[in-house]
Amino acid sequence: MIGTFMAVLDSTIVNVALPKIMTSFGVGIDKIEWVSTAYMLAMAVMLPTSGWMADKFGYKRMYFLGLLFFTFGSLLCGMSGNEDVLIFSRVVQGFGAGAIQPLGMAIITREFPIKQRGIALGFWAIAAAASVSFGPLIGGYLVDNFSWQLIFDVNVPIGVMGMAATVIIQSEYKNKLMRKFDMVGFISVVIFLPLLLYALSQGNTATNSEGWTAPYILGCLAISFIAMVVFITQELIVDEPLLDLRLLANRNFGISSLIMLLFSIGMFGSTFLLPLYLQNSLGYTALQAGAVFLPVGIIQGAMSPTSGFLANKINPKWIILAGVFLLTFSFYLNSSFSFLTERPYIMLGLYFRGFAMGIIFTPLSTISLSQISRDKMAQASGVTNTIRQIGGSLGVAILTTVLTTRVTYHSQIYNEALQANSSAYKQVTSGLQHFAQKQVGSSPAVAAQQGKVILISHIDQQAYIEGVDDDFLLVAIVTLIGGLPALAFRKRKKNE
């Protein structure tokens, strides 16, 4: 529970600190997105390999190493002097987290007898749910009252405590039936994912004057595509794959995996976006921005058992579709944000989101595994978790790129609409000049320049909000499209 709480916590806690980190290092969103993306990407690479490494070297040893990497990565994050060191440190953290989560569940499943296993897994799940709900709130409090470095530093003593408990309490276990390590699959996925995300994030950056046609962007995309083809081919033909993609041929599991991929793009991407909007556009503190996420986890946790009960009574796909429409509606509400948006409207969308997530994921998990044999459950879990992390990484990268593009577009539109000789422009700048003279005490000449700067800053702020709105509208569309495959779920027979 200690390890899982920290690993999941660091997927969410950092989002509310991003504006402060951007200011501290003087970088833009196209660079700072990698603080989130690098962590999820490292987790995605580690998730499918941690099981093999635990079988080979021992579950206790690998879980300890996972905690060690995570704790050491947290220490490096808190000591980072620039954004590049911070991103590298997040990769170290992510490798540790990628071992902690799947091995923690495997250890609990093995150690507890069947009668106690459900209760044990329930407590273990509480740690993950609590970190999702309280992560942004804890992060906001630490950033506002101390510093952004502390959101990483607090992991160090807890990690040391977890490592000590692992050494003292856990017993070692090695799997005598070892499978071969899929080296080709591992190398190809390590090449494929980072290069794809790098190309997506760099396509519209200020430092890339050639845009998507830049040779290094096209080169990254080409190499990434080749590596992806190699990875998929390898996983389909090898006897002991890194990820058993053949499971996707199962109708319900394949559809569920597609839905999970598209949902993760929206969920992780929107969680990345909302704190930026709240702090940069509405002036929320980090604590205020983190507090808005608290009801989401609580509502989701309350609704999950109810949806599980209903899924046993009626066809789960109708529950999933109802949740999809609610989730789409919540994102659609977010697509009309402005600089005057009030807290009740923001919370309304989040209430819908928590309710929707609560009724989607339990039936989705149930129906996805309904036709998977028991001996394939571990592989199915590895595929699902990896797809979720890949979707999250893609979501942050894609939405950041879209945000940068749309903000530039809206800025150009607004600036082209400015007519320096129009009466409206003269009236507004005159009023702002008068404001600067009265409030700041500037001379007429300086106040005239300050008035123009204020006007441009308001235009830039509006362009940024319009870009955020476009992102949320895109998320709504992706979520709606992502839910439609649920119509193709095969209904369980009564005797299944």
C-alpha positions as CSV (number, residue, x, y, z in Angstrom):
1,M,0.0,0.0,0.0
2,I,2.9,2.4,0.8
3,G,4.6,1.8,-2.6
4,T,1.3,1.9,-4.6
5,F,0.2,5.1,-2.9
6,M,3.5,6.9,-3.8
7,A,3.6,5.5,-7.3
8,V,0.1,6.6,-8.2
9,L,0.4,9.8,-6.2
10,D,3.3,11.0,-8.4
11,S,1.2,10.6,-11.5
12,T,-1.2,13.3,-10.3
13,I,0.6,15.4,-7.6
14,V,3.0,17.1,-10.1
15,N,0.2,18.6,-12.3
16,V,-0.7,21.4,-9.8
17,A,3.0,22.2,-9.5
18,L,3.7,22.6,-13.2
19,P,3.0,26.4,-13.4
20,K,5.5,27.0,-10.5
21,I,8.0,24.7,-12.1
22,M,7.6,26.6,-15.5
23,T,8.2,29.9,-13.7
24,S,11.2,28.5,-11.7
25,F,13.0,27.3,-14.8
26,G,11.7,29.9,-17.3
27,V,10.4,27.3,-19.8
28,G,7.1,26.9,-21.7
29,I,4.5,24.2,-21.7
30,D,6.1,22.3,-24.7
31,K,9.1,21.6,-22.5
32,I,7.5,21.1,-19.1
33,E,5.0,18.5,-20.4
34,W,7.9,16.1,-20.3
35,V,7.8,16.2,-16.5
36,S,4.5,14.3,-16.7
37,T,5.1,12.4,-19.9
38,A,8.6,11.0,-19.0
39,Y,7.2,9.5,-15.8
40,M,4.3,7.8,-17.5
41,L,6.5,6.7,-20.4
42,A,9.0,5.1,-18.1
43,M,6.2,3.3,-16.3
44,A,4.8,2.0,-19.6
45,V,8.2,0.6,-20.6
46,M,8.8,-1.0,-17.2
47,L,5.3,-2.5,-16.6
48,P,5.6,-5.5,-19.0
49,T,9.2,-6.3,-18.1
50,S,8.8,-6.2,-14.3
51,G,7.0,-9.6,-14.1
52,W,9.8,-11.4,-16.0
53,M,12.5,-9.7,-13.9
54,A,10.7,-10.7,-10.7
55,D,10.4,-14.3,-11.9
56,K,14.1,-14.3,-12.7
57,F,15.6,-12.4,-9.7
58,G,12.9,-12.7,-7.1
59,Y,9.8,-10.7,-6.2
60,K,11.1,-9.3,-2.9
61,R,14.3,-8.2,-4.5
62,M,12.7,-6.5,-7.5
63,Y,10.0,-4.8,-5.4
64,F,12.8,-3.5,-3.1
65,L,14.7,-2.2,-6.2
66,G,11.5,-0.6,-7.5
67,L,11.1,1.3,-4.2
68,L,14.9,2.2,-4.3
69,F,14.7,3.6,-7.8
70,F,11.5,5.5,-7.0
71,T,12.9,7.0,-3.8
72,F,16.3,7.8,-5.4
73,G,14.4,9.4,-8.4
74,S,12.4,11.5,-5.9
75,L,15.5,12.7,-4.2
76,L,17.0,13.7,-7.6
77,C,13.8,15.5,-8.6
78,G,13.9,17.6,-5.4
79,M,17.5,18.5,-6.1
80,S,17.0,19.3,-9.8
81,G,18.6,22.6,-10.9
82,N,17.1,22.7,-14.4
83,E,14.3,21.1,-16.4
84,D,16.5,18.5,-18.1
85,V,17.7,17.1,-14.8
86,L,14.1,17.1,-13.5
87,I,12.9,15.2,-16.6
88,F,15.7,12.6,-16.3
89,S,14.9,12.2,-12.6
90,R,11.3,11.6,-13.4
91,V,12.4,8.8,-15.8
92,V,14.2,7.2,-12.8
93,Q,11.1,7.6,-10.7
94,G,8.9,6.1,-13.5
95,F,11.1,2.9,-13.7
96,G,10.7,2.4,-10.0
97,A,6.9,3.0,-10.2
98,G,6.6,0.6,-13.1
99,A,7.9,-2.2,-10.9
100,I,6.1,-1.2,-7.7
101,Q,2.5,-1.4,-9.0
102,P,2.3,-4.7,-10.8
103,L,4.6,-6.5,-8.4
104,G,2.7,-5.2,-5.4
105,M,-0.5,-6.7,-6.7
106,A,1.2,-10.0,-7.6
107,I,2.8,-10.2,-4.1
108,I,-0.6,-9.7,-2.4
109,T,-2.3,-12.2,-4.6
110,R,0.4,-14.8,-3.8
111,E,0.7,-14.2,-0.1
112,F,-2.9,-14.1,1.0
113,P,-5.2,-17.2,0.9
114,I,-8.3,-17.0,-1.3
115,K,-10.6,-16.2,1.6
116,Q,-8.6,-13.1,2.5
117,R,-7.4,-12.1,-0.9
118,G,-10.4,-10.0,-1.8
119,I,-10.1,-8.0,1.4
120,A,-6.4,-7.5,0.9
121,L,-6.8,-6.4,-2.7
122,G,-9.5,-4.0,-1.5
123,F,-7.2,-2.3,1.0
124,W,-4.5,-2.2,-1.7
125,A,-6.9,-0.5,-4.1
126,I,-7.8,2.1,-1.4
127,A,-4.2,3.2,-1.6
128,A,-4.4,3.9,-5.3
129,A,-7.8,5.6,-5.1
130,A,-6.7,7.8,-2.2
131,S,-3.6,9.0,-4.0
132,V,-5.7,10.0,-7.1
133,S,-8.1,12.0,-4.9
134,F,-5.7,13.5,-2.5
135,G,-2.6,13.8,-4.7
136,P,-3.4,17.2,-6.3
137,L,-4.7,18.5,-2.9
138,I,-1.5,17.5,-1.1
139,G,0.6,18.8,-3.9
140,G,-1.2,22.2,-3.9
141,Y,-0.7,22.6,-0.2
142,L,3.0,21.8,-0.4
143,V,3.6,24.1,-3.4
144,D,1.7,27.0,-1.8
145,N,3.2,26.8,1.7
146,F,6.7,25.5,1.0
147,S,8.1,24.8,-2.5
148,W,7.5,22.6,-5.5
149,Q,10.6,20.6,-4.6
150,L,8.9,19.3,-1.5
151,I,6.3,17.3,-3.5
152,F,9.2,15.0,-4.4
153,D,11.2,15.3,-1.1
154,V,8.3,13.9,1.0
155,N,8.6,10.6,-0.9
156,V,12.1,10.0,0.4
157,P,11.4,9.1,4.1
158,I,8.2,7.2,3.1
159,G,10.2,5.3,0.5
160,V,12.9,4.4,3.1
161,M,10.2,3.2,5.4
162,G,8.7,1.1,2.6
163,M,12.1,-0.4,1.8
164,A,12.7,-1.3,5.5
165,A,9.3,-3.0,5.7
166,T,10.1,-4.9,2.5
167,V,13.4,-6.2,4.0
168,I,11.9,-7.2,7.3
169,I,8.4,-8.5,6.4
170,Q,8.4,-9.9,2.9
171,S,9.5,-13.3,2.0
172,E,11.4,-14.0,-1.2
173,Y,9.8,-15.9,-4.1
174,K,11.2,-16.9,-7.5
175,N,9.3,-18.6,-10.3
176,K,10.9,-21.9,-11.2
177,L,9.2,-22.0,-14.6
178,M,11.2,-19.2,-16.3
179,R,10.2,-17.9,-19.7
180,K,12.5,-16.3,-22.2
181,F,13.0,-12.6,-22.2
182,D,11.7,-10.9,-25.4
183,M,14.7,-8.7,-26.1
184,V,13.5,-7.7,-29.6
185,G,10.1,-6.6,-28.3
186,F,11.7,-4.7,-25.4
187,I,14.2,-2.8,-27.6
188,S,11.6,-2.0,-30.3
189,V,9.1,-0.6,-27.8
190,V,11.8,1.5,-26.1
191,I,12.6,3.0,-29.5
192,F,9.0,3.3,-30.7
193,L,7.4,5.2,-27.8
194,P,9.9,7.9,-26.9
195,L,10.6,8.9,-30.5
196,L,6.9,9.1,-31.3
197,L,6.2,11.3,-28.2
198,Y,9.2,13.4,-28.9
199,A,8.1,14.1,-32.5
200,L,4.6,14.9,-31.3
201,S,5.8,17.3,-28.7
202,Q,8.3,19.1,-30.9
203,G,6.2,19.6,-34.0
204,N,5.1,23.1,-33.1
205,T,7.6,24.3,-30.6
206,A,9.0,27.9,-30.8
207,T,12.5,26.5,-31.4
208,N,11.4,24.4,-34.4
209,S,10.9,27.0,-37.3
210,E,10.3,24.3,-39.9
211,G,7.3,22.7,-38.1
212,W,6.2,19.2,-38.9
213,T,8.4,19.1,-42.0
214,A,11.7,19.5,-40.1
215,P,14.1,16.6,-41.0
216,Y,14.6,15.5,-37.4
217,I,10.8,15.3,-36.8
218,L,10.3,13.3,-40.0
219,G,13.2,11.1,-39.1
220,C,11.8,10.4,-35.6
221,L,8.4,9.6,-37.0
222,A,9.9,7.2,-39.6
223,I,12.1,5.4,-37.1
224,S,9.2,5.2,-34.6
225,F,6.9,3.7,-37.3
226,I,9.5,1.0,-38.2
227,A,10.0,0.2,-34.5
228,M,6.3,-0.1,-34.0
229,V,5.9,-2.5,-36.9
230,V,8.8,-4.6,-35.6
231,F,7.3,-4.6,-32.1
232,I,3.8,-5.6,-33.2
233,T,5.2,-8.3,-35.5
234,Q,7.5,-9.7,-32.9
235,E,4.7,-9.9,-30.2
236,L,2.4,-11.8,-32.6
237,I,4.9,-14.4,-33.7
238,V,7.2,-15.1,-30.7
239,D,6.2,-17.9,-28.3
240,E,6.8,-15.9,-25.1
241,P,6.1,-12.2,-25.9
242,L,6.8,-9.2,-23.8
243,L,3.2,-8.2,-24.2
244,D,0.8,-10.9,-25.4
245,L,-0.9,-8.8,-28.2
246,R,-2.7,-12.0,-29.4
247,L,-5.1,-11.5,-26.5
248,L,-6.4,-8.5,-28.4
249,A,-8.0,-11.0,-30.9
250,N,-10.5,-11.8,-28.1
251,R,-13.4,-9.6,-29.1
252,N,-14.3,-8.2,-25.7
253,F,-10.7,-7.7,-24.5
254,G,-9.7,-6.1,-27.8
255,I,-12.6,-3.6,-27.7
256,S,-12.0,-2.9,-24.0
257,S,-8.3,-2.2,-24.7
258,L,-9.2,0.3,-27.5
259,I,-11.7,2.0,-25.3
260,M,-9.1,2.2,-22.5
261,L,-6.5,3.7,-24.8
262,L,-8.8,6.5,-26.0
263,F,-10.2,7.2,-22.6
264,S,-6.6,7.4,-21.1
265,I,-5.8,10.0,-23.8
266,G,-8.7,12.2,-22.6
267,M,-8.4,11.5,-18.8
268,F,-4.6,12.0,-18.4
269,G,-4.6,14.9,-20.9
270,S,-7.5,16.7,-19.2
271,T,-6.0,16.3,-15.7
272,F,-2.8,17.8,-17.1
273,L,-4.7,20.8,-18.7
274,L,-7.1,21.8,-15.9
275,P,-4.6,22.9,-13.3
276,L,-2.8,25.0,-15.9
277,Y,-6.0,26.8,-16.8
278,L,-7.0,27.3,-13.2
279,Q,-3.7,28.8,-12.2
280,N,-2.6,30.6,-15.3
281,S,-6.0,32.0,-16.4
282,L,-8.1,32.3,-13.2
283,G,-5.3,33.0,-10.7
284,Y,-6.0,29.9,-8.5
285,T,-3.4,29.0,-6.0
286,A,-1.9,25.5,-6.4
287,L,-3.9,24.4,-3.3
288,Q,-7.2,25.7,-4.8
289,A,-6.4,24.0,-8.1
290,G,-5.7,20.7,-6.4
291,A,-8.8,20.9,-4.2
292,V,-11.2,20.8,-7.2
293,F,-10.1,17.2,-7.9
294,L,-11.0,15.8,-4.5
295,P,-14.7,15.1,-5.2
296,V,-13.8,13.2,-8.4
297,G,-12.1,10.3,-6.6
298,I,-14.8,10.3,-3.8
299,I,-17.7,10.1,-6.3
300,Q,-15.9,7.5,-8.4
301,G,-15.2,5.3,-5.4
302,A,-18.8,5.6,-4.2
303,M,-20.2,4.7,-7.6
304,S,-17.9,1.8,-8.5
305,P,-19.6,-0.8,-6.2
306,T,-23.0,0.3,-7.5
307,S,-22.0,-0.1,-11.1
308,G,-20.5,-3.5,-10.4
309,F,-23.8,-4.6,-8.9
310,L,-25.8,-3.2,-11.8
311,A,-23.4,-5.0,-14.3
312,N,-24.5,-8.3,-12.9
313,K,-28.2,-7.4,-13.4
314,I,-28.1,-5.8,-16.9
315,N,-25.9,-5.8,-20.0
316,P,-22.7,-4.0,-18.9
317,K,-22.3,-2.3,-22.2
318,W,-25.4,-0.1,-21.6
319,I,-23.8,1.1,-18.3
320,I,-20.6,1.8,-20.1
321,L,-22.3,3.8,-22.8
322,A,-24.3,5.8,-20.2
323,G,-20.9,6.6,-18.5
324,V,-19.4,7.6,-21.9
325,F,-22.1,10.1,-22.6
326,L,-21.7,11.6,-19.1
327,L,-18.0,11.8,-19.5
328,T,-18.3,13.4,-22.9
329,F,-20.7,15.9,-21.5
330,S,-18.3,16.8,-18.7
331,F,-15.5,17.5,-21.2
332,Y,-18.0,19.5,-23.4
333,L,-18.8,21.7,-20.4
334,N,-15.1,22.4,-20.0
335,S,-14.9,23.5,-23.6
336,S,-16.7,26.8,-22.8
337,F,-14.3,28.0,-20.1
338,S,-13.6,31.8,-20.0
339,F,-11.7,34.2,-17.7
340,L,-15.0,34.8,-15.9
341,T,-15.9,31.1,-15.3
342,E,-16.9,30.6,-11.7
343,R,-16.1,27.7,-9.4
344,P,-19.6,26.1,-9.3
345,Y,-19.5,25.6,-13.1
346,I,-16.0,24.1,-13.0
347,M,-17.1,21.7,-10.2
348,L,-20.2,20.7,-12.1
349,G,-18.1,19.2,-14.9
350,L,-15.9,17.4,-12.4
351,Y,-19.0,16.0,-10.6
352,F,-20.2,14.5,-13.9
353,R,-16.7,13.2,-14.5
354,G,-16.4,11.4,-11.2
355,F,-19.9,9.9,-11.6
356,A,-19.1,8.8,-15.2
357,M,-15.7,7.2,-14.3
358,G,-17.4,5.4,-11.4
359,I,-19.9,3.7,-13.6
360,I,-17.6,3.0,-16.5
361,F,-14.5,1.2,-15.2
362,T,-15.9,-1.6,-13.1
363,P,-18.2,-2.9,-15.9
364,L,-15.4,-2.3,-18.4
365,S,-12.9,-4.4,-16.4
366,T,-15.5,-7.1,-15.9
367,I,-16.5,-7.5,-19.5
368,S,-12.9,-7.2,-20.8
369,L,-11.8,-10.2,-18.8
370,S,-15.0,-12.2,-19.1
371,Q,-13.6,-14.5,-21.9
372,I,-9.9,-14.6,-20.7
373,S,-8.8,-17.9,-19.2
374,R,-7.3,-17.8,-15.7
375,D,-3.8,-18.7,-16.9
376,K,-3.8,-15.6,-19.2
377,M,-5.0,-13.1,-16.5
378,A,-1.5,-11.9,-15.7
379,Q,-0.7,-11.2,-19.4
380,A,-4.1,-9.5,-19.8
381,S,-3.4,-7.3,-16.8
382,G,0.0,-6.3,-18.3
383,V,-1.5,-5.4,-21.6
384,T,-4.2,-3.3,-20.0
385,N,-1.9,-1.4,-17.6
386,T,0.6,-0.7,-20.4
387,I,-2.1,0.5,-22.8
388,R,-3.4,2.8,-20.1
389,Q,0.0,4.4,-19.5
390,I,0.7,4.7,-23.2
391,G,-2.6,6.4,-23.7
392,G,-1.8,8.8,-20.9
393,S,1.6,9.7,-22.4
394,L,0.0,10.2,-25.8
395,G,-2.7,12.3,-24.3
396,V,-0.4,14.8,-22.6
397,A,1.8,15.0,-25.7
398,I,-1.0,15.4,-28.2
399,L,-3.0,17.9,-26.1
400,T,0.1,20.0,-25.4
401,T,0.8,20.2,-29.2
402,V,-2.8,21.1,-30.0
403,L,-2.8,23.7,-27.3
404,T,0.4,25.3,-28.6
405,T,-1.0,25.3,-32.1
406,R,-4.4,26.7,-31.2
407,V,-3.1,29.4,-29.0
408,T,-0.9,30.6,-31.8
409,Y,-3.8,30.5,-34.2
410,H,-6.2,32.5,-31.9
411,S,-3.4,35.0,-31.1
412,Q,-2.9,35.7,-34.9
413,I,-6.7,36.0,-35.4
414,Y,-7.1,38.5,-32.5
415,N,-4.0,40.5,-33.5
416,E,-5.1,40.8,-37.1
417,A,-8.4,42.1,-35.8
418,L,-6.7,45.0,-34.0
419,Q,-7.2,48.2,-36.0
420,A,-4.9,50.9,-34.6
421,N,-6.9,53.7,-36.4
422,S,-10.3,52.5,-35.3
423,S,-12.3,54.4,-32.7
424,A,-12.8,51.3,-30.6
425,Y,-9.0,50.7,-30.4
426,K,-8.3,54.3,-29.5
427,Q,-11.1,54.3,-26.8
428,V,-9.8,51.2,-25.2
429,T,-6.1,52.2,-25.2
430,S,-7.0,55.7,-23.9
431,G,-8.9,54.1,-21.0
432,L,-6.0,51.8,-20.2
433,Q,-3.6,54.8,-20.4
434,H,-5.7,56.7,-18.0
435,F,-5.8,53.6,-15.7
436,A,-2.0,53.4,-15.8
437,Q,-1.6,57.1,-14.9
438,K,-4.0,56.9,-12.0
439,Q,-3.1,53.5,-10.5
440,V,0.6,53.3,-11.2
441,G,1.5,57.0,-11.4
442,S,3.2,56.7,-14.8
443,S,3.9,59.7,-17.1
444,P,1.5,60.1,-20.1
445,A,4.1,58.7,-22.6
446,V,4.9,55.6,-20.4
447,A,1.2,55.1,-19.5
448,A,0.4,55.0,-23.3
449,Q,2.9,52.1,-23.7
450,Q,1.7,50.4,-20.6
451,G,-1.9,50.6,-21.9
452,K,-0.9,48.8,-25.1
453,V,0.9,46.1,-23.1
454,I,-2.1,45.5,-21.0
455,L,-4.3,45.2,-24.1
456,I,-1.9,42.7,-25.7
457,S,-1.7,40.7,-22.4
458,H,-5.5,40.4,-22.3
459,I,-5.5,39.2,-25.9
460,D,-2.8,36.6,-25.1
461,Q,-4.8,35.5,-22.1
462,Q,-8.0,35.1,-24.2
463,A,-6.0,33.2,-26.9
464,Y,-4.7,30.8,-24.3
465,I,-8.2,30.1,-22.9
466,E,-9.5,29.6,-26.4
467,G,-6.7,27.0,-26.9
468,V,-7.7,25.2,-23.7
469,D,-11.3,25.2,-24.8
470,D,-10.3,23.7,-28.2
471,D,-8.4,21.0,-26.3
472,F,-11.3,20.1,-24.1
473,L,-13.6,19.9,-27.2
474,L,-11.1,17.6,-28.8
475,V,-11.1,15.4,-25.7
476,A,-14.9,15.3,-25.7
477,I,-14.9,14.1,-29.3
478,V,-12.2,11.5,-28.7
479,T,-14.1,10.2,-25.6
480,L,-17.4,9.9,-27.5
481,I,-15.7,8.1,-30.4
482,G,-13.8,5.9,-27.9
483,G,-17.1,4.8,-26.3
484,L,-18.9,3.7,-29.5
485,P,-17.0,0.4,-29.9
486,A,-18.8,-0.7,-26.7
487,L,-21.8,-1.4,-28.9
488,A,-19.9,-4.3,-30.3
489,F,-19.3,-6.1,-27.0
490,R,-20.5,-9.7,-27.1
491,K,-23.2,-10.3,-24.5
492,R,-22.3,-12.9,-21.8
493,K,-24.5,-16.0,-21.8
494,K,-26.3,-16.8,-18.6
495,N,-24.2,-19.9,-17.9
496,E,-20.9,-18.0,-18.3
